[in-house]
């Protein structure tokens, strides 16, 4: 893997619930993330966001700069992590020790069942405010209850920008 890429391994989806509202039941969406140690040294956190109306969006455009400057808050689906934290975007601190020598880090996200989503994962650099390093984007046509077919996520495209990608809960 090249030092300028971030690869996401298969995403096993175990989902239940209905609609994009946070009040409905959800299911776990597992994400395994792998990156080269050269990139991992710059990345402090990964921010996961799921957008409605995925097919009407261009992943290429979404990956150019911070997501929060391109979409409305109401287009972001309410998510929850394994610890019960909720938000329109979930942030996971990168475990540098786990990422050394091509290791991986697992992330668990509860996503409402629905149709026509776009999944965006933004890499954030250390600092205050956070700095956008790049993102990955995939289309999720249907998220069913129960077991879903694994998804192989697109590689992260590094397009470092001066914007702050932080999305408030």
Order of alpha helices (4+ residues) and beta strands (2+ residues): beta-beta-beta-alpha-beta-alpha-beta-beta-beta-alpha-beta-beta-beta-beta-beta
